[in-house]
Every structure is written in structure tokens, then in C-alpha cells.
């Protein structure tokens, strides 16, 4: 089967697509086209007889998130390459697991997550019907821990029968904090195994005008956030509100916490953020998150019910939306509005800064926000104001709301049993 393929690529990725370095590291702004490029690059290579025997593992921290991201991108690439004739060239399977296979070469693509020890063990035991695992694509690579990448890296070893084959890991991501391990491992350290690429939406010739306008709004409203999501630069440390947080795995059983509750910030164009929170020995734990764009309240409630979000917990929401609170109450949730007052935001922030905040690795949107949430800057004096940037702060609002009752009650180990009935 032979087909003439004509595709358009952004010039920013030309050297990356030709690279055979062991590590291809693509840092870029939102909308830079790095994920689309990577998907397209892999579909072409896996369809090429020169690379017969190659196979691709696609990884995200949460396996379920592959379906609407990497799997969808690779499918779209197949359709762009082959058009209506794609069934002649590729087999696409979404159940019982995500799977793609080239009918020309027999090369395959499988998908995995790295959220816990069980999923990591599954990665260690991957085998393909034809050939070996040669390539790994890690999308949203900042979601992973450094130890996750080490496990993946160990999988690429052994002799390859085809002289054209090579081992390679590709990382694609939006940069977050300048302290992230990816910066240290690949950008602050250079050797012959590493090739890096930085791209922005301004280099993406396929981006639409509406997206340009959206980015210009962000540039005006959140200049420092624009540096990360608009220009693809590492998040700066100056002006960060929270530094007292850690992303780590922990036991999420309710009975190990002194109190458990929920916080919710309503949204539609910006995210509707719902957090499940725990408190133990005065410290805060972010157990779960529901983080959705462009969904009305009824849809978010359905997602919460589908995810078995507990209804018996106090859910503290933005009090400016009483109609939405009422909808959650009618659905059986113990929703109530947060008590607002003068300087309440500052008081909530001050209280949270006095304790440790532990974020479960599944709560990636919470991590992304907390690692970039900053005090607003007075551009005239080049100093930070005593108020946070009112942008990309939906999970942070949910965190403030969900812990506000604990702040007001000054929950301690001496009163935790008395307060448990109120807070559950």
C-alpha cells in the first residue's frame, strides 16, 4: 500500500523531528503546536517501513486523560495523513484499552499512566507482538515525578535488530515553576543525549485570531502568567503566594484525617474547580479535584455524581452564586456559601501559609495553579501589591473556600472529635 503524503509542519519543530537524541524535550506555550507536531511526527514514522519494529508508549500521569488528549491527537494525525482512506492503513481501538496499529508496518502505539505503584509496575512489564518498545512520548511531562521518568527510561534498553531504529523519549509540556526537576535535568544540564526546543503560539502559523486575542487579554490581565502560557518561559519565583506545598502520594482514606470537606469555585469560561480536602495535624491535603471548562452547573453535578463525589461532606462554595449553590443542594450535596468580609481573601491566604499543603499527584490543575499564583504587581513601582492576581486562580479559590470553616474554628487536635460531625 502506497500513499503520497503531504503535510504542513511548523518550522520551529524541524530540528526536533529529525533528531535521534535519546531525549527530545519540547517546552512551549499553550497553543504552540508541540503536541500536534509530536503526534503527526510519530504517525509518519510508525507508518514508514524504515522503522519497522518500532513501537510507541504514550504516557500521562493519569491514564484516563490520554483518551481526550494524546489518543485524540494521534487519531487526528492519522486522519490528516490518510483522509478517508485511513482504515486501510491504521487500526484504531478505544476498548477495552486504547490501541493504534499501523497496517503497513505492524508498529503499534499503547497508552499508560503513572499515578501509582500498580500502574508503574504495568509499565515495567510492557511487551509488543512485533518488535520492541523504542519510543516513549510523555505528554504534560511536568505532571510526572522525576522517579517516574527514571522508570520509563529504564525500559529503553537492549539491542535493536533494525539499524534504522533508535531509543528515544519525547517530553512535551508547558513550563511551570523554575524549580521543576525538568528544568534542572534537561535545560540546566547539557550533553549529547539531549535536544531541547522552546516554542510559542506566535510561531504557530495555524493558530486562529480568536486565540491571539485571548492571549492578548491574558498579557494585560496577568503579565507574569502570560510569560509562561503565552511565551513558554519558566515560571519565576518572585511574588509567589505559596511556597509551602508539596506534590506527593498519600493515603486518601477519610478516617486518617481530622476533618474532610469540599471547596468549589464556580466557572464556565474559566474553570469550575471543585476540590476534596482533608486536614490532619493542622496541615492541608488536596485529595481530589474536578476541574472543568465550558460546562454548566448541571453537567458539573453529573460529573461529580459519576465520580462518586461524597454528598455527606460540607461543600463551601462561592457565595456570589446562590442559584448554583441551590442546584447542588437539590442534587443532595451539603453546599453552602463561604462567609466573605473585609480582607477575607488575605486572611484565608495568611492562614494557609502557616501550614503545609500536600497535593496528591492526580490533582495536576491544583498544582499548576499553586505553582504560579502570585501577588499582583504594581508596574509603576515594580513592587508587589497585597492582593493576588485575579487570573488562573480557580483551584486556589476552591482551596480557600474549602478550608475557611477550619480557619474560623481554629481546628486543633483537642477539638477534632467535637468538630468532626460538623465538618463531615
C-alpha positions as CSV (number, residue, x, y, z in Angstrom):
1,X,0.0,0.0,0.0
2,X,1.5,3.3,-1.1
3,X,0.1,6.8,-0.5
4,X,1.5,10.2,-1.2
5,X,1.5,12.2,2.0
6,X,1.6,16.0,2.0
7,X,1.6,17.6,5.5
8,X,2.4,21.0,6.8
9,X,4.7,21.4,9.8
10,X,5.7,24.5,11.8
11,X,9.4,25.3,11.2
12,X,10.1,25.6,14.9
13,X,10.0,21.8,15.2
14,X,12.1,20.9,12.1
15,X,15.2,20.0,14.0
16,X,13.3,18.2,16.7
17,X,11.5,15.9,14.2
18,X,14.9,15.0,12.6
19,X,16.6,14.4,15.9
20,X,17.7,10.9,17.1
21,X,18.8,12.1,20.6
22,X,17.7,9.9,23.4
23,X,15.8,12.8,25.0
24,X,13.7,15.3,22.9
25,X,12.4,17.9,25.3
26,X,9.7,20.3,23.9
27,X,8.9,23.2,26.2
28,X,6.3,25.6,24.9
29,X,3.4,27.9,25.5
30,X,-0.2,26.9,25.2
31,X,-1.2,26.8,21.5
32,X,2.4,26.4,20.3
33,X,1.5,23.2,18.4
34,X,4.1,21.0,20.1
35,X,1.6,18.2,20.8
36,X,0.0,18.3,17.3
37,X,3.5,18.2,15.8
38,X,4.6,15.2,18.0
39,X,1.5,13.2,17.2
40,X,2.0,13.8,13.5
41,X,5.7,13.0,13.6
42,X,5.1,9.7,15.3
43,X,2.3,8.6,12.9
44,X,4.6,9.3,9.9
45,X,7.5,7.4,11.4
46,X,5.5,4.4,12.6
47,X,4.0,4.1,9.1
48,X,7.4,4.1,7.5
49,X,8.9,0.7,6.6
50,X,12.4,2.0,7.5
51,X,11.3,2.0,11.1
52,X,9.6,-1.5,11.1
53,X,9.9,-3.0,14.6
54,X,9.5,0.4,16.3
55,X,6.7,0.8,18.9
56,X,5.5,3.8,20.9
57,X,4.4,4.1,24.5
58,X,2.3,7.2,25.3
59,X,2.2,8.3,28.9
60,X,0.3,10.8,31.0
61,X,0.3,10.9,34.8
62,X,-3.4,9.9,34.8
63,X,-4.1,7.1,32.2
64,X,-7.7,8.2,31.7
65,X,-6.6,11.6,30.5
66,X,-5.0,10.0,27.4
67,X,-8.3,9.4,25.7
68,X,-9.2,13.1,25.2
69,X,-5.6,14.3,24.6
70,X,-2.9,12.1,23.2
71,X,-5.1,9.4,21.7
72,X,-7.3,12.1,20.1
73,X,-4.3,13.9,18.8
74,X,-2.8,10.7,17.2
75,X,-6.2,9.8,15.7
76,X,-6.5,13.3,14.2
77,X,-3.0,12.9,12.8
78,X,-4.0,9.7,11.1
79,X,-7.0,11.4,9.5
80,X,-4.9,14.3,8.3
81,X,-2.3,11.9,6.8
82,X,-4.7,9.4,5.1
83,X,-8.0,11.2,4.9
84,X,-11.0,8.9,4.2
85,X,-8.7,6.0,3.4
86,X,-7.3,5.8,6.9
87,X,-8.9,2.3,7.7
88,X,-6.6,0.8,5.0
89,X,-3.6,2.0,6.9
90,X,-4.3,2.1,10.6
91,X,-6.3,0.0,13.1
92,X,-7.8,2.2,15.9
93,X,-9.2,0.7,19.0
94,X,-10.7,2.5,22.0
95,X,-11.9,-0.5,24.0
96,X,-11.1,-2.4,26.1
97,X,-8.0,-0.3,26.0
98,X,-6.6,2.5,23.8
99,X,-4.5,1.0,21.0
100,X,-3.3,2.0,17.5
101,X,-1.5,-0.2,15.0
102,X,-0.1,0.5,11.5
103,X,-1.4,-2.0,9.0
104,X,1.7,-1.2,6.8
105,X,4.5,-1.9,9.3
106,X,2.8,-3.6,12.2
107,X,4.1,-1.0,14.5
108,X,1.9,-0.2,17.5
109,X,1.0,2.6,20.0
110,X,-0.2,1.8,23.5
111,X,-1.1,4.2,26.4
112,X,-0.4,4.1,30.1
113,X,-0.5,6.2,33.3
114,X,2.0,6.6,36.1
115,X,-0.3,7.7,39.0
116,X,0.5,4.9,41.5
117,X,2.7,1.8,42.1
118,X,0.3,-0.5,40.3
119,X,0.4,1.5,37.1
120,X,4.2,1.8,37.3
121,X,4.5,-2.0,37.6
122,X,2.4,-2.3,34.4
123,X,4.8,-0.1,32.5
124,X,7.7,-2.3,33.6
125,X,6.0,-5.4,32.0
126,X,5.1,-4.0,28.6
127,X,5.6,-6.2,25.6
128,X,4.7,-5.9,21.9
129,X,3.7,-8.6,19.5
130,X,6.2,-7.3,16.9
131,X,9.4,-5.5,17.7
132,X,10.4,-3.7,20.9
133,X,9.5,-0.6,22.8
134,X,11.7,2.0,21.1
135,X,9.9,5.4,21.7
136,X,8.1,7.0,24.6
137,X,6.1,10.2,24.4
138,X,5.3,11.8,27.8
139,X,2.6,14.5,27.4
140,X,2.2,17.1,30.1
141,X,5.5,15.9,31.4
142,X,5.5,18.3,34.4
143,X,2.8,16.1,35.9
144,X,5.3,13.3,36.4
145,X,7.8,12.9,39.2
146,X,11.5,12.5,38.3
147,X,11.3,8.9,39.6
148,X,8.5,8.2,37.1
149,X,10.8,9.2,34.2
150,X,13.6,7.1,35.5
151,X,11.2,4.0,35.4
152,X,10.3,4.8,31.8
153,X,14.0,5.5,30.8
154,X,15.0,2.0,32.1
155,X,12.5,0.4,29.7
156,X,14.6,1.5,26.7
157,X,17.5,-0.9,26.6
158,X,18.8,-3.8,24.6
159,X,20.0,-4.4,21.1
160,X,17.8,-3.3,18.2
161,X,17.6,-5.6,15.1
162,X,16.9,-2.8,12.6
163,X,19.8,-0.4,12.0
164,X,17.4,2.5,11.5
165,X,15.9,2.2,14.9
166,X,16.9,4.1,18.0
167,X,15.7,4.7,21.5
168,X,14.1,8.0,22.3
169,X,11.9,9.7,24.9
170,X,9.9,12.8,24.0
171,X,8.6,15.2,26.6
172,X,6.0,17.8,25.8
173,X,4.8,20.4,28.4
174,X,4.0,23.9,29.4
175,X,6.7,25.2,31.7
176,X,5.7,25.8,35.3
177,X,7.9,26.6,38.2
178,X,11.6,27.4,37.6
179,X,12.3,24.9,40.3
180,X,10.8,22.0,38.4
181,X,13.1,18.9,38.0
182,X,12.7,19.0,34.2
183,X,14.5,22.4,34.0
184,X,17.3,21.1,36.2
185,X,17.6,17.8,34.4
186,X,17.4,18.9,30.7
187,X,17.8,22.7,30.4
188,X,20.4,23.5,33.1
189,X,22.4,20.4,32.1
190,X,23.6,19.7,28.6
191,X,25.0,16.6,26.9
192,X,24.9,14.8,23.6
193,X,21.8,12.8,24.5
194,X,19.6,15.9,25.0
195,X,17.9,18.1,22.4
196,X,15.5,20.9,23.6
197,X,13.0,23.1,21.8
198,X,11.1,26.1,23.1
199,X,8.1,27.3,21.1
200,X,5.2,29.8,21.4
201,X,1.8,30.3,19.9
202,X,3.3,33.2,18.0
203,X,5.3,30.6,15.9
204,X,2.3,28.5,15.2
205,X,1.1,29.5,11.7
206,X,-2.1,27.5,12.2
207,X,-3.4,29.3,15.3
208,X,-6.6,31.3,14.9
209,X,-7.2,35.0,15.5
210,X,-9.5,34.4,18.4
211,X,-6.7,32.6,20.3
212,X,-4.4,35.6,19.6
213,X,-7.0,37.9,21.2
214,X,-7.4,35.6,24.2
215,X,-3.6,35.7,24.8
216,X,-3.5,39.5,24.5
217,X,-6.2,39.7,27.2
218,X,-4.0,37.5,29.4
219,X,-1.0,39.6,28.7
220,X,-2.8,42.6,30.0
221,X,-4.6,40.9,33.0
222,X,-1.8,38.6,34.1
223,X,1.6,39.6,32.6
224,X,3.6,37.1,34.5
225,X,1.2,34.3,33.7
226,X,1.5,35.3,30.1
227,X,5.2,34.7,30.3
228,X,4.5,31.0,31.0
229,X,1.4,30.3,29.0
230,X,2.0,32.8,26.2
231,X,5.7,32.9,25.8
232,X,6.6,29.4,27.2
233,X,9.1,30.7,29.8
234,X,9.7,29.1,33.1
235,X,7.6,30.5,36.0
236,X,9.6,33.0,38.0
237,X,9.9,32.6,41.8
238,X,9.3,36.3,42.6
239,X,5.9,37.2,44.1
240,X,4.7,33.6,44.6
241,X,2.0,33.4,47.2
242,X,2.5,29.8,48.3
243,X,5.9,28.0,48.7
244,X,4.7,25.7,51.5
245,X,3.3,22.9,49.3
246,X,4.5,19.5,48.1
247,X,3.1,17.2,45.5
248,X,3.3,13.6,46.8
249,X,1.3,10.4,47.1
250,X,-0.5,9.8,50.4
251,X,-3.3,7.6,51.8
252,X,-6.6,9.3,51.0
253,X,-8.7,7.2,53.3
254,X,-11.1,9.6,55.1
255,X,-10.6,8.0,58.6
256,X,-6.9,9.1,58.7
257,X,-7.9,12.8,58.6
258,X,-9.1,15.0,61.4
259,X,-11.6,16.6,59.0
260,X,-12.7,16.3,55.4
261,X,-14.6,18.7,53.3
262,X,-15.0,20.3,49.8
263,X,-14.5,23.7,48.3
264,X,-15.9,24.9,45.0
265,X,-15.3,28.0,42.8
266,X,-17.9,28.2,40.1
267,X,-17.0,28.9,36.5
268,X,-17.7,28.4,32.8
269,X,-15.3,30.2,30.6
270,X,-12.7,30.0,33.3
271,X,-12.6,26.7,35.2
272,X,-15.2,25.3,37.6
273,X,-12.9,24.0,40.3
274,X,-14.1,21.5,43.0
275,X,-11.6,20.2,45.5
276,X,-11.9,17.4,48.1
277,X,-9.8,18.5,51.0
278,X,-8.5,16.9,54.2
279,X,-6.9,18.3,57.4
280,X,-4.6,16.4,59.6
281,X,-2.4,17.8,62.5
282,X,-3.1,21.3,61.2
283,X,-1.9,20.6,57.7
284,X,-4.0,20.6,54.5
285,X,-4.3,17.8,52.0
286,X,-5.8,18.1,48.5
287,X,-7.2,14.6,47.8
288,X,-9.1,15.0,44.6
289,X,-10.1,17.7,42.0
290,X,-12.8,18.2,39.5
291,X,-11.7,20.9,37.1
292,X,-13.9,21.6,34.1
293,X,-14.2,24.4,31.4
294,X,-17.3,25.3,29.5
295,X,-19.7,23.1,31.4
296,X,-22.8,24.4,33.1
297,X,-23.7,23.5,36.7
298,X,-25.9,20.6,35.8
299,X,-23.1,19.0,33.8
300,X,-20.6,19.5,36.6
301,X,-23.0,17.9,39.1
302,X,-23.4,14.9,36.8
303,X,-19.6,14.6,36.6
304,X,-19.4,14.8,40.4
305,X,-22.0,12.1,40.8
306,X,-20.4,9.9,38.2
307,X,-17.1,10.3,40.1
308,X,-18.9,9.4,43.3
309,X,-18.1,12.7,44.9
310,X,-19.3,12.3,48.5
311,X,-22.6,14.0,49.3
312,X,-22.3,13.9,53.1
313,X,-19.4,16.4,53.3
314,X,-19.7,20.1,53.8
315,X,-19.1,21.8,50.5
316,X,-18.2,25.5,50.8
317,X,-18.8,27.5,47.6
318,X,-18.6,31.0,46.2
319,X,-21.4,32.8,47.9
320,X,-21.8,35.1,45.0
321,X,-23.6,32.3,43.1
322,X,-26.7,31.4,45.3
323,X,-28.6,29.9,42.3
324,X,-25.8,27.4,41.7
325,X,-25.5,26.6,45.3
326,X,-29.2,25.8,45.3
327,X,-28.8,23.4,42.4
328,X,-26.1,21.5,44.3
329,X,-28.3,21.4,47.4
330,X,-31.2,20.0,45.3
331,X,-28.8,17.3,44.0
332,X,-28.3,16.2,47.6
333,X,-25.0,17.9,48.4
334,X,-24.3,19.9,51.6
335,X,-23.4,23.0,49.7
336,X,-23.3,26.4,51.4
337,X,-21.8,29.8,50.6
338,X,-18.5,31.0,52.0
339,X,-18.6,33.8,54.5
340,X,-17.0,36.9,53.0
341,X,-15.9,40.0,54.7
342,X,-13.3,42.8,54.6
343,X,-9.8,41.3,53.8
344,X,-11.2,37.7,54.0
345,X,-9.1,36.7,51.0
346,X,-5.9,37.9,52.6
347,X,-6.9,36.2,55.9
348,X,-7.5,32.9,54.2
349,X,-4.2,33.1,52.4
350,X,-2.3,34.0,55.6
351,X,-3.9,31.0,57.4
352,X,-3.0,28.6,54.6
353,X,0.6,30.0,54.5
354,X,1.0,28.9,58.2
355,X,0.7,25.2,57.4
356,X,1.9,22.6,55.0
357,X,-0.2,21.9,51.9
358,X,0.1,18.4,50.4
359,X,-1.2,17.8,46.9
360,X,-2.0,14.4,45.5
361,X,-0.3,13.8,42.1
362,X,-3.7,13.3,40.5
363,X,-4.6,17.0,41.2
364,X,-2.5,18.5,38.5
365,X,-4.6,21.6,37.9
366,X,-4.3,22.5,41.6
367,X,-0.5,22.0,41.3
368,X,-0.3,24.2,38.1
369,X,-2.2,27.0,39.8
370,X,-0.4,27.0,43.1
371,X,3.0,26.9,41.5
372,X,2.1,30.1,39.6
373,X,-0.3,32.0,41.8
374,X,1.3,35.4,42.6
375,X,0.8,38.7,44.2
376,X,-0.3,41.4,41.7
377,X,2.5,43.7,40.7
378,X,2.5,47.5,40.6
379,X,4.2,48.1,37.3
380,X,4.9,51.8,38.2
381,X,6.9,50.9,41.3
382,X,7.9,47.4,40.3
383,X,6.7,46.1,43.7
384,X,4.1,43.5,44.6
385,X,0.7,44.6,46.0
386,X,-1.0,43.0,48.9
387,X,-3.6,41.3,46.7
388,X,-3.3,38.2,44.4
389,X,-3.6,38.2,40.7
390,X,-7.2,37.6,39.7
391,X,-6.5,35.2,37.0
392,X,-5.8,31.4,36.7
393,X,-6.9,31.1,40.4
394,X,-10.0,28.8,40.3
395,X,-8.5,25.9,42.3
396,X,-6.9,28.4,44.6
397,X,-10.4,29.9,45.3
398,X,-11.8,26.4,45.9
399,X,-8.9,25.8,48.3
400,X,-9.6,29.0,50.2
401,X,-13.3,28.3,50.4
402,X,-13.0,24.6,51.4
403,X,-10.7,25.4,54.3
404,X,-12.4,28.5,55.5
405,X,-14.6,26.7,58.2
406,X,-11.4,25.1,59.6
407,X,-9.7,28.5,59.7
408,X,-12.7,30.1,61.5
409,X,-12.9,27.2,64.0
410,X,-9.1,27.0,64.5
411,X,-9.4,23.2,64.4
412,X,-6.8,21.6,66.7
413,X,-6.2,18.0,67.8
414,X,-8.0,18.8,71.0
415,X,-11.3,19.7,69.3
416,X,-11.2,17.5,66.2
417,X,-13.6,14.9,67.5
418,X,-16.1,17.5,68.6
419,X,-16.0,19.2,65.2
420,X,-15.9,16.0,63.1
421,X,-19.7,15.9,62.8
422,X,-20.0,19.4,61.7
423,X,-17.2,19.2,59.1
424,X,-18.2,15.8,57.6
